[in-house]
Amino acid sequence: MSVHAVLGDSFRRELVIVFQTGRIYSYADVPVETYAAMKAALSKGEFVNLHIRDKFTFTRKGDASAA
């Protein structure tokens, strides 16, 4: 799972991840500490698999390549 970009909104506790495929996912209620740890992780994809996926509610926002 290759991550292209990571965006965080600490006020809304939202984590937005753009994958290399262009798919965009928004994860809800993500603590600021989790966002900071992801930004610092050497492997963003591994971090997503271990600490984000299946742990937070998400919505698929769309496809960045379709913009």
PAKE-607026 format. One line per field, with one value per residue (C-alpha): residue in one letter; chain; residue number from 1; x negated, y negated, z. Coordinates in steps of 0.02 Angstrom, whole numbers, plus 32768, in hexadecimal, padded with zeros to 4 digits. Example, Ala and Ser with C-alpha at 12.3 -4.5 7.8 and 13.67 -1.06 7.14 Angstrom:
// PAKE-607026
type = A, S
mol = A, A
seq = 1, 2
X = 7D99, 7D54
Y = 80E1, 8035
Z = 8186, 8165
***
This chain:
// PAKE-607026
type = M, S, V, H, A, V, L, G, D, S, F, R, R, E, L, V, I, V, F, Q, T, G, R, I, Y, S, Y, A, D, V, P, V, E, T, Y, A, A, M, K, A, A, L, S, K, G, E, F, V, N, L, H, I, R, D, K, F, T, F, T, R, K, G, D, A, S, A, A
mol = A, A, A, A, A, A, A, A, A, A, A, A, A, A, A, A, A, A, A, A, A, A, A, A, A, A, A, A, A, A, A, A, A, A, A, A, A, A, A, A, A, A, A, A, A, A, A, A, A, A, A, A, A, A, A, A, A, A, A, A, A, A, A, A, A, A, A
seq = 1, 2, 3, 4, 5, 6, 7, 8, 9, 10, 11, 12, 13, 14, 15, 16, 17, 18, 19, 20, 21, 22, 23, 24, 25, 26, 27, 28, 29, 30, 31, 32, 33, 34, 35, 36, 37, 38, 39, 40, 41, 42, 43, 44, 45, 46, 47, 48, 49, 50, 51, 52, 53, 54, 55, 56, 57, 58, 59, 60, 61, 62, 63, 64, 65, 66, 67
X = 8000, 7FA0, 7FCB, 7FBA, 7FEF, 802F, 8098, 80DB, 815F, 8145, 81E4, 8252, 81DE, 81DC, 814E, 8151, 80E2, 80C2, 807F, 800E, 80A6, 80FA, 817C, 81A1, 81DD, 8213, 8202, 826A, 823E, 8182, 811F, 809D, 8019, 8043, 8037, 7F8E, 7F4E, 7F83, 7F2B, 7E8D, 7E99, 7E16, 7E98, 7F40, 7F91, 7F58, 7F97, 8042, 804B, 8019, 806A, 80F1, 8147, 81CF, 81BC, 8214, 82B6, 8295, 82EA, 82A7, 82A0, 827F, 81F0, 8168, 8145, 81F8, 81E3
Y = 8000, 7F69, 7EC1, 7E26, 7D9F, 7D8D, 7CFB, 7CDF, 7C70, 7C6B, 7C06, 7C89, 7D1A, 7D4F, 7DA6, 7DA2, 7E1B, 7E14, 7EB7, 7ECC, 7F14, 7E6A, 7EA9, 7E32, 7E6F, 7E06, 7E57, 7E12, 7DF3, 7E0B, 7DC8, 7D42, 7DB7, 7E3C, 7DBC, 7D80, 7E33, 7E55, 7DB9, 7DF4, 7EAA, 7EE5, 7F50, 7EF8, 7F91, 8003, 7F86, 7F82, 803F, 804C, 7FB4, 7F6A, 7FED, 804D, 7FDA, 7F3B, 7F1A, 7EDC, 7E99, 7EA0, 7DED, 7E0F, 7E21, 7D9D, 7DCE, 7DA2, 7CED
Z = 8000, 7FC0, 800D, 7FA1, 801E, 80D0, 810F, 81BD, 820A, 82C6, 82E4, 828E, 82BD, 8208, 81AD, 80EF, 8091, 7FD6, 7F92, 7EFA, 7E9F, 7EB1, 7F2C, 7FBC, 8065, 80FA, 81A6, 8237, 82ED, 82D6, 836A, 8347, 838D, 830B, 827F, 82C1, 82CF, 821C, 81DC, 8235, 81FA, 817E, 8124, 8118, 80C7, 8153, 81D3, 817F, 8182, 8239, 8289, 8218, 81AD, 8209, 82A0, 8268, 820B, 815A, 80C0, 8011, 7FD3, 7F1C, 7EA5, 7E98, 7DE3, 7DB4, 7DEA
***
